[in-house]
Amino acid sequence: MRNIVPLKIKGEKILIGGETILMGILNVTPDSFSDGGEYFQKERAVERGCEMEAEGAKIIDVGGESSRPGADYVSEEEERRRVIPVIRELRKKVKCLISVDTYKARIAEEAIDNGADIINDISALRFDPEMINVLKRKNVPVVIMHMKGTPKTMQINPYYENVIQEIKDFFRERLDYLIKNDIDPERVILDPGIGFGKRQEDNEKIIANLYEFQEFFRPLLLGVSRKSFIGNILNLPPKERVEGSIASGVICILNGAHILRVHDVKEFSRAVKVTDKILSQRET
């Protein structure tokens, strides 16, 4: 059963957990694993962001650097060129929250100054030492994700003795780091990093045992959409993994997920509405 947890955002404390929150993926990249190039042009990206809000997304996650396995580094200048104009224009058109998917401190700060509400850092503040200072200056939530290695190296023979325990230890260390730097833990969202330095069995185990991470009393964000672990089960390419993605997402909800990061917002929105409605009838 999903727990109800606080999150501080836009100067307010809200409670997360009554309904599942959908975070729509907006990749402003030419090389993302599933939709690379589709929204590379600013106008098309902004149009898609508006579509996702209409389809039920409560957060739009804008990213300008692919984090697919083996992805190459993108310069700060190029990432800025890709994401800042999109965020600036989206802020004029949507009422939902906007997150910036970046591990670069200057990009994160500029994104916030141009209308972003959340920082989604796949490195959990490890790749850029200045990111902690951005969090000190800007009163926004941050997504802390677990990843072994970097996108370039993460799928080169990853190994865990106990994947759940190792992620727990990682979250505990990161939360301690944030608290020592005077960051309120109620601004933190946790993401166990499906597909980021994980084997097939690791991804399956994380989803099946997601409830284990409720001990941190923080919102849990899961990105299962179109991931390769689903493709391995179904033997299907990314754009044909919608049903498998939804099945995985529903299991995540049953096991405690608060936020799902998805490509197919309309389809997920329908599935999540049914899931949440039925779960609301559970007797405590």
Buried (B, 14 or more C-beta within 10 A) or exposed (E): EBBEBBBBBEEEEEEBBEBBBBBBBBBBBEBBBBBBEBBBEBEBBBBBBBBBBEBBBBBBBBBBBBBBBEBEEBEBEEBBBBBBBBBBBBBEEBEBBBBBBBBBBBBBBBBBEBBBBBBBBBBBBBBBEEBBEBBEEBEBBBBBBBBBEBBEEBBEEBEBEEBBEBBBEBBEEBBEBBEEEEBBBBBBBBBBBBBBBBBEEBBBBBBEBBBBBBEBEBBBBBBBBBBBBBBEBEEBEBEEBBBBBBBBBBBBBBBBBBBBBBBBBBBBBBBBEEBBEEBEEEEE
